Amino acid sequence: MACNTNDQHAKAQDQQITRFLENVDHKILVMSGKGGVGKSTVATSLAVFLGNQGYTVGLLDVDVHGPSVAGLLGLTGLPLNTIGTQIQPYYYTDNVKVVSIQGLLKQPDDPLIWRGPMKIGIIRQFLAEVNWGPLDFLIIDSPPGTGDEPLTVAQTITGCQAVVVTTPQEIALADVRKSIQFCQTVKMPVLGIIENMSGFVCPSCGNTHAIFKSGGGEKTAAKYHLPFLGQLPIDPGVVTAGDAGQSLDTLTSHTKTQMQEIVSQLLHNLSHQTKLKGGKSNMKIAIPVVQGKLCTHFGHCEQFAILTVADGEIVKQEALTPPPHAPGVIPNWVAAQGCTDIIVGGMGEAAQAILQQRGVTVACGAPVDTPANLVALYLRGELVSTDNTCDHEHGHSCDSH
């Protein structure tokens, strides 16, 4: 009898979770390979900055053993209330609702000595029994690594995507690579990588010092053909704000501007996904060509085919001659044509970085085919990048292209 009762409860909870997730437009798991990289600060900032733009956001802290979201938002010590059978989230602002395991503790410093099944149970409860209401975004802050919590999120929250946070030094990047492989294994798309603590801007002289190196997160994103969302500097103001329970939007420093740019890039990437699914927004896709087919030498092609797509259909195709090859010229020229996407066989890291900074999505590893056929493959999601296609063009380095 007890077994049947448990099965019935699990099925009922599954139905509650499904109903909730049907009313969430975007689910984003913020994860990191190791601790101490500022993951919770990034997750909290994403939620608050999105809320400031008018989106309805739920922020869920599933870091059972080290919850910090409540402290970062000045909610420490506040209990989660229950009305009827539903847990009531904290309202940080009218647009941002927050749930943390810390709200169930008698004292904020009480440890939770739980094994996997208990952790899985509380995550499912926070999805099924919280009065979230409809959400534009559900931001989930998970603990470091690839254990029970992120695995439960991946297996329970359909349509979830990951944002991976790292710092520039190699030991952090090694763990990021594990996070990326985790996402590939559980088939959870990576929405982008954020490099935190990327240089210290001296308040006295204004110079930037790469204390933990810089650029490692961007290079890792390029290697795995993943979007790079941006960099955040080491900022003493972030520590002060976090200790005071204030989010990054209260700062007046360069960090606030950088965070806003990261949010803008994230929204751009999500908008692009909508286009790929047949949304009504127009796309303008560039393809380097020679004799009517893809040219594998991106920086030395005869022409670019520029195809305009509306409602998932090609409505216009034109051929443009690029300017003479020189470092950085052609990527900037492509962006200047108003292109939203580019399909190539291979491309160097420097060219990718320029295009990504200009808001152009790069699809690497395309076969030699006509522009129309390549766009059809792209719109169906059948162009899959290989591990090294964007590093070189047939063995020739093209970083300066």
Sequence and secondary structure as in RCSB ss.txt:
>XXXX:A:sequence
MACNTNDQHAKAQDQQITRFLENVDHKILVMSGKGGVGKSTVATSLAVFLGNQGYTVGLLDVDVHGPSVAGLLGL
TGLPLNTIGTQIQPYYYTDNVKVVSIQGLLKQPDDPLIWRGPMKIGIIRQFLAEVNWGPLDFLIIDSPPGTGDEP
LTVAQTITGCQAVVVTTPQEIALADVRKSIQFCQTVKMPVLGIIENMSGFVCPSCGNTHAIFKSGGGEKTAAKYH
LPFLGQLPIDPGVVTAGDAGQSLDTLTSHTKTQMQEIVSQLLHNLSHQTKLKGGKSNMKIAIPVVQGKLCTHFGH
CEQFAILTVADGEIVKQEALTPPPHAPGVIPNWVAAQGCTDIIVGGMGEAAQAILQQRGVTVACGAPVDTPANLV
ALYLRGELVSTDNTCDHEHGHSCDSH
>XXXX:A:secstr
 HHHHHHHHHHHHHHHHHHHHTTEEEEEEEE SSSSS HHHHHHHHHHHHHHTT  EEEEE  SSS  HHHHTT 
TT   EEETTEEE EESSSSEEEEEGGGG SSTT      HHHHHHHHHHHHHSB   SEEEEEEE  SSSSHHH
HHHHHHSTTEEEEEEE SSHHHHHHHHHHHHHHHHTT  EEEEEE S  EE TTT  EE TT SSHHHHHHHHTT
  EEEE  B HHHHHHHHTT  GGG  SHHHHHHHHHHHHHHHHHHHHHHHTT SS EEEEEEEETTEE S GGG
 SEEEEEEEETTEEEEEEEE      TTHHHHHHHHTT SEEE S   HHHHHHHHHTT EEE    S  HHHHH
HHHHTT     SSTTTEETTEE TT 
